[in-house]
């Protein structure tokens, strides 16, 4: 699968968990303008994201940034499915996500990429927990792009820890997802 280069999306190297977490920490620290100040919460988040990306064989881990938003983290994974899916399969997947997601799912929609691949989008807006005040804990969306010619899907997960500037981040990620091209050799992700 090939992906277009999109301004605002910076891929993170995926050679090792250590390299990935160090690169994430550096990028997030720069975006949050921390300089040399060590933020244990940010460091923990970078290590956790790197471990998840490597544990799920992510083809892409990237920072998504916009001047009016806190940075987000984008992960893309190619997943084998039992059979090739079509637009009916996309609709079934959308219904399943809406039913299984519970109250955390804000909206499930369907779209298609510029090349015509079906996409199912599930958006979660995380809310403050019991007794918490203030802004929500963040927002997340998953965009699942279906390759009708092969038994595989591409799952893109965008997470914003704060939710600030969520629409801007989601728009940038949407530009990337819209440019998905399965018509290349191999099953990996090439950005």
C-alpha angles and dihedrals in degrees: 000000000000126000129197122242106255124191109243095033116098117184118223120219114258101197096115139351090250095051092044094049092046092050092047092049092050093048095045091046091051092049092049089046094234096145109191094341111120114225109196092199092054091045091051091049091050093051092046093050091047092050092049093048093050093041091056096040092243115198092203135027114174144163115238115206138179128172091241097046143063109249121272133203121235124196126184124195131178110222126193114227130196095253139000112278128217133189090292089053089050090053091050090049090050092052090048093051092047092051098040097042097067122195093333090073108086098181141352117202138168129225139148134240124245087265091052101256112150115248129195115199123197117186124198123189108195115216133208114277125243111300093010121122128193134047124347119277090247146284136267138188134186122205114193114197115198124213103208092192096056138035094255141096132195115227117202117189120190117190127186111190093202104026091224108144092007096156092052093050092045090051092054092048089047090057089055094047091048089059097053112136119190093178096097133093118270135028098256132098119260117188 
